[in-house]
Amino acid sequence: MDAALIPDGLKRTSPGKFFLWTLPWLGLLAWGGISAVLCLLLGLNQTNMSNIFAFALWIVFDLVVIALGAGAFFTGFLTYIIGKKELKDIINATVVIGFICYSGAVAMLGIDIGQPVRGWFIFWHANVHSMLTEVSFCITAYLAVLGIEYLPILLENRKLREVREFRIFGHNLHHIMAVFAATGVFLSFFHQGSLGGMFGVMYARPFAARWDFYIWPTTFFLFVFSAIAAGPCFTILCTKLTEAISRKKLVPDGTIQLLAKISGWLLAGYLVLKIIDTLGWVHGVVPGAGLTFMDFFREGPYGAWLLGLEIIICGIIPVIILITPQARQNHGLLILACLLNCTGIVLNRFNFIVVNLAIPVMPFARFWSYLPTWQEWGIALAVVGYGMLLFSASHRYLPLFPREKELNAAVSR
């Protein structure tokens, strides 16, 4: 039965080996399931979140996976709107990665709000003055768009294609995919920006705020820019990891090089704006709030090295590699640049969400530090387990990489 589901002409590992591969990811899901049940039944006292760290690990992880999933809408934009047809060789993988990231983020938010059965209140009893309402609406709406984009890939399954109605429906969906790609770009632009826009309206924490550019805080644009700069690199990492595990060529080098080049120039532009914004924050916002830059790093496990690591090591170095043709054509350097780029987005979200919140609002309050509980780690890492399982199953049973057969036939000859 398993062999009948594998795409025609493609080779996959035995069912037994595939089952063994899924065990650690099923273990992460089980850990996350236990953690979720404890949090839903006993409340958020299962976490180390508090009135100080109301966001904590889940929201850091949430913002990270949403940013890394930006490769889906941005690659769709490049493919269907800009007309970079060579990216069609990787567009299916980006859709699956985006679907994993966004569905995982929505699942984490369901645990975070404590009463997921009331999640529909966001739509029916919307607080029009809340940025969370706009973000939640856009995330769930874009997840629906990703589900629609994933559907024709799913209908390419060998068995499902035997059903004539499914085959015709999937074929027709392919013809209107540009409409969904454009819708996804619109939704993603606003929710990526609104996640950053939060740091323009945190009036209770003036030292975390940013100034306005027209009606939006600068972080609105920086969050969008950083997401589209890091998302393609995450797609490259997932593709290269799949190639390494399967020992097959899945995507032409030209496609990877184009995606890496675009990501490199986007990252370069983002870094220029990020450095300007940071300098303005250090010399304007921070002293205006009665603080100094080193007040953010005076105690606890957080140091100024975090900012240096984000901008220099995880920013400037990958930019140099990605925009230099000879460097990015080196497989090892390309992987290093993509890893550093994705690590930089993690540090950026961590610095905004956790380090900023560690600063006391009142002069008599103490400096806080935060360490997640095993329940928080369980729910966060469950998204990793879920992602590995869904991507593995998609690669095994769907023609995720359209040129896999052609590329490996050329290698075998």
Secondary structure as the mmCIF struct_conf table of DSSP 4:
data_model
#
loop_
_struct_conf.conf_type_id
_struct_conf.id
_struct_conf.beg_label_comp_id
_struct_conf.beg_label_asym_id
_struct_conf.beg_label_seq_id
_struct_conf.end_label_comp_id
_struct_conf.end_label_asym_id
_struct_conf.end_label_seq_id
HELX_RH_AL_P HELX_RH_AL_P1 ASP A 2 LEU A 5
BEND BEND1 ILE A 6 ILE A 6
HELX_LH_PP_P HELX_LH_PP_P1 PRO A 7 PRO A 7
TURN_TY1_P TURN_TY1_P1 ASP A 8 GLY A 9
HELX_RH_AL_P HELX_RH_AL_P2 PRO A 15 LEU A 42
HELX_RH_3T_P HELX_RH_3T_P1 LEU A 44 GLN A 46
BEND BEND2 THR A 47 THR A 47
BEND BEND3 ASN A 51 ILE A 52
BEND BEND4 ALA A 54 PHE A 55
HELX_RH_AL_P HELX_RH_AL_P3 ALA A 56 LEU A 68
TURN_TY1_P TURN_TY1_P2 GLY A 69 GLY A 69
HELX_RH_AL_P HELX_RH_AL_P4 ALA A 70 GLY A 76
HELX_RH_PI_P HELX_RH_PI_P1 PHE A 77 ILE A 82
HELX_RH_3T_P HELX_RH_3T_P2 LYS A 85 LEU A 87
HELX_RH_AL_P HELX_RH_AL_P5 LYS A 88 ASP A 112
TURN_TY1_P TURN_TY1_P3 ILE A 113 ILE A 113
BEND BEND5 GLY A 114 GLY A 114
HELX_RH_3T_P HELX_RH_3T_P3 PRO A 116 ARG A 118
TURN_TY1_P TURN_TY1_P4 GLY A 119 TRP A 120
HELX_RH_AL_P HELX_RH_AL_P6 PHE A 121 TRP A 124
BEND BEND6 HIS A 125 HIS A 125
TURN_TY1_P TURN_TY1_P5 VAL A 128 HIS A 129
HELX_RH_AL_P HELX_RH_AL_P7 MET A 131 LEU A 154
TURN_TY1_P TURN_TY1_P6 LEU A 155 GLU A 156
BEND BEND7 ASN A 157 ASN A 157
TURN_TY1_P TURN_TY1_P7 ARG A 158 LYS A 159
HELX_RH_3T_P HELX_RH_3T_P4 LEU A 160 GLU A 162
BEND BEND8 VAL A 163 VAL A 163
HELX_RH_AL_P HELX_RH_AL_P8 ARG A 164 HIS A 175
TURN_TY1_P TURN_TY1_P8 ILE A 176 ILE A 176
HELX_RH_AL_P HELX_RH_AL_P9 MET A 177 GLY A 197
HELX_RH_3T_P HELX_RH_3T_P5 MET A 198 GLY A 200
BEND BEND9 VAL A 201 VAL A 201
TURN_TY1_P TURN_TY1_P9 TYR A 203 ALA A 204
BEND BEND10 ARG A 205 ARG A 205
HELX_RH_3T_P HELX_RH_3T_P6 PRO A 206 ALA A 208
STRN STRN1 ASP A 212 PHE A 213
TURN_TY1_P TURN_TY1_P10 TYR A 214 ILE A 215
STRN STRN2 TRP A 216 PRO A 217
HELX_RH_AL_P HELX_RH_AL_P10 THR A 218 SER A 246
TURN_TY1_P TURN_TY1_P11 ARG A 247 ARG A 247
BEND BEND11 LYS A 248 LYS A 248
BEND BEND12 VAL A 251 VAL A 251
HELX_RH_AL_P HELX_RH_AL_P11 ASP A 253 GLY A 280
HELX_RH_PI_P HELX_RH_PI_P2 TRP A 281 VAL A 285
HELX_RH_AL_P HELX_RH_AL_P12 VAL A 286 GLY A 288
TURN_TY1_P TURN_TY1_P12 ALA A 289 GLY A 290
HELX_RH_3T_P HELX_RH_3T_P7 PHE A 293 PHE A 297
BEND BEND13 ARG A 298 GLU A 299
TURN_TY1_P TURN_TY1_P13 GLY A 300 PRO A 301
TURN_TY1_P TURN_TY1_P14 ALA A 304 ALA A 304
HELX_RH_AL_P HELX_RH_AL_P13 TRP A 305 GLY A 308
HELX_RH_PI_P HELX_RH_PI_P3 LEU A 309 ILE A 316
HELX_RH_AL_P HELX_RH_AL_P14 ILE A 317 ILE A 323
HELX_RH_AL_P HELX_RH_AL_P15 PRO A 325 ARG A 328
TURN_TY1_P TURN_TY1_P15 GLN A 329 GLN A 329
BEND BEND14 ASN A 330 ASN A 330
HELX_RH_AL_P HELX_RH_AL_P16 HIS A 331 PHE A 350
HELX_RH_PI_P HELX_RH_PI_P4 ASN A 351 VAL A 355
HELX_RH_AL_P HELX_RH_AL_P17 ASN A 356 ALA A 358
BEND BEND15 ILE A 359 ILE A 359
BEND BEND16 VAL A 361 MET A 362
TURN_TY1_P TURN_TY1_P16 PRO A 363 PHE A 364
BEND BEND17 ALA A 365 ALA A 365
HELX_LH_PP_P HELX_LH_PP_P2 ARG A 366 TRP A 368
HELX_RH_AL_P HELX_RH_AL_P18 TRP A 374 TYR A 397
BEND BEND18 LEU A 398 LEU A 398
BEND BEND19 PHE A 401 PHE A 401
TURN_TY1_P TURN_TY1_P17 PRO A 402 ARG A 403
HELX_RH_AL_P HELX_RH_AL_P19 GLU A 404 SER A 412
#
